[in-house]
Each structure stands twice: as structure tokens, then as C-alpha cells.
Amino acid sequence: MRYLQILFVLIFGMLTASSSIEAQSITGLWETYDDITKEKKAVIEIYEEQQLYFARIAESFVGQENATCQTCKGKNKGQPIIGLVIIEDIMKDGDEYSGGTILDPENGETYSCYLELMEENRLKVRGYLGFAIFGRTQYWLRKE
């Protein structure tokens, strides 16, 4: 009987923890870091408009202060890096956020994207071409 009580408490605790992550919002400020050097690259603001999620660069720690996106194409070509919208049209789908795109201002390319809140303060960001297995993942940390 004691074993069942302990098992129940453990299962309840796991369900409560996972539902509390699900209830957390991805909106807010997130810090990004270089994959190799681990230096802070930018602060990204994720915001919601009409049940879609977007993200823009709020601060950049790379390059010149007034840098523009010279590698970008179309409407983003020559736009200031600060304020540049890099994630567009993401929809909440269960515990994932998907269906949108992410722009890499370093190479000007746009990729399919999905986001997943791994922990309260850790966001998985996956950009990919075609299939999600052909892509790159970064983990962003919520700015305190």
C-alpha cells in the first residue's frame, strides 16, 4: 500500500510539472548564445498578435551598433538588425509552437521553424528545411 502511495505522488508530481510548463507562455525576452563560443549574441522579444507568435531582435551584441541586414532578401534587405522580425506566424499546437518561419540574419535565409518550451526558462528553437530532422537547434534562455 505504501508503494502505491509513493507511486501516486511521483506520477502526480510529474503531471503537475509538465502541465505547469505547458501553461507557461513563450512571450517575453530571450537571450541567444553563439553555438561555439557560448557568448551572448542577442536578446529576442517574442510577442503574440491575434493568436500568432512573432519575435524581433531587441538587442544585439554582435557587429556594429547600427548594423543592417545586408544578407537579407526582400523587405528585410538593408533593415536595421535591432527591431528586425526574425520569427513570423508561429501557432500554438499543444506543447509546441509551429507553422511559421525563422530568419537567420547572418546568412539572410528563412527556414521553417518550431519552438518548444523545455523548461520554464529554456526554449528550444528549431529551424529547418523541408523536414525537421534537416535543421539546426538552439536553446534560448529567458532573460531575468
C-alpha positions in Angstrom: 0.0 0.0 0.0 2.8 2.4 0.9 4.4 1.6 -2.5 1.2 2.7 -4.3 1.1 6.0 -2.4 4.6 6.8 -3.3 4.0 5.9 -7.0 0.8 8.1 -7.0 2.8 11.0 -5.6 5.5 10.6 -8.2 3.1 10.4 -11.1 1.1 13.3 -9.8 4.2 15.4 -9.4 5.4 14.6 -12.9 2.0 15.5 -14.4 1.8 18.8 -12.4 5.3 19.7 -13.5 4.6 19.1 -17.2 1.3 20.9 -17.1 2.9 23.9 -15.4 5.5 24.1 -18.3 2.6 23.8 -20.8 0.8 26.7 -19.0 3.9 28.9 -19.3 4.0 31.4 -22.1 6.8 31.8 -24.6 6.3 35.5 -24.8 8.9 37.8 -23.3 12.7 38.3 -23.6 15.1 35.5 -24.5 18.9 35.5 -24.7 20.6 33.7 -27.5 24.2 32.4 -27.4 26.8 31.5 -30.0 26.8 27.7 -30.6 30.6 27.6 -30.5 31.9 30.4 -28.3 28.9 30.5 -26.0 29.0 34.3 -26.0 25.7 36.2 -25.8 24.6 37.2 -29.3 21.2 38.9 -28.9 18.1 39.4 -26.8 15.0 38.4 -28.7 11.5 39.6 -27.8 8.7 37.0 -28.5 5.2 38.6 -28.7 1.7 37.5 -29.6 -0.6 39.1 -32.1 -4.0 37.6 -33.0 -3.1 34.1 -31.7 0.2 34.1 -33.8 3.7 34.4 -32.3 6.4 36.6 -33.6 9.9 37.5 -32.5 12.2 40.5 -33.1 15.7 41.4 -32.1 15.6 43.7 -29.1 19.4 43.9 -28.5 22.4 42.7 -30.5 25.9 42.1 -29.1 27.4 41.3 -32.5 28.7 43.7 -35.1 28.2 47.4 -35.2 25.6 49.3 -33.2 23.6 50.4 -36.2 24.1 47.3 -38.3 21.6 46.4 -41.1 20.7 43.1 -42.6 22.7 43.2 -45.9 22.3 39.4 -46.4 18.5 39.5 -46.1 16.3 39.4 -49.1 13.1 41.3 -50.0 11.5 43.6 -47.4 14.2 42.9 -44.8 17.2 43.8 -47.1 19.0 46.7 -45.5 16.7 46.9 -42.5 18.2 47.6 -39.0 19.1 44.5 -37.1 17.6 46.0 -33.9 13.8 45.5 -34.4 14.2 43.0 -37.2 11.4 40.4 -37.0 13.1 37.0 -37.3 10.2 34.7 -36.3 6.8 35.0 -38.0 3.4 33.3 -37.9 4.1 30.7 -35.3 0.9 29.0 -34.0 0.5 27.1 -30.7 -0.1 23.4 -31.2 -0.3 21.6 -28.0 3.0 22.0 -26.2 4.8 23.1 -29.4 4.6 26.2 -31.5 5.0 25.6 -35.2 3.9 26.5 -38.7 6.0 29.7 -39.1 9.4 30.8 -40.2 12.6 31.9 -38.7 15.1 34.3 -40.4 18.8 33.9 -39.9 20.2 37.4 -40.2 23.7 36.1 -40.6 23.0 34.4 -43.9 19.7 36.0 -44.9 18.0 32.7 -45.2 14.5 31.9 -44.0 13.7 28.4 -42.6 10.6 26.6 -41.3 10.5 26.8 -37.5 9.1 25.3 -34.4 9.5 26.3 -30.8 9.1 24.2 -27.7 9.3 25.3 -24.1 11.6 22.7 -22.5 11.6 24.2 -19.0 10.1 27.4 -17.7 13.2 29.4 -18.7 14.6 27.3 -21.6 13.2 27.4 -25.1 14.1 25.0 -27.9 14.2 26.8 -31.3 14.5 24.6 -34.4 15.0 26.0 -37.9 14.9 23.5 -40.8 14.4 23.0 -44.5 11.7 20.5 -45.6 11.8 18.1 -42.7 12.6 18.9 -39.1 15.4 16.4 -39.0 17.3 18.5 -41.5 18.0 21.6 -39.5 19.6 23.3 -36.5 18.5 23.6 -32.9 19.4 26.4 -30.5 18.3 26.8 -26.9 17.3 30.3 -25.7 17.3 31.3 -22.1 14.6 33.5 -20.6 16.1 36.9 -19.7 15.6 37.6 -16.0 
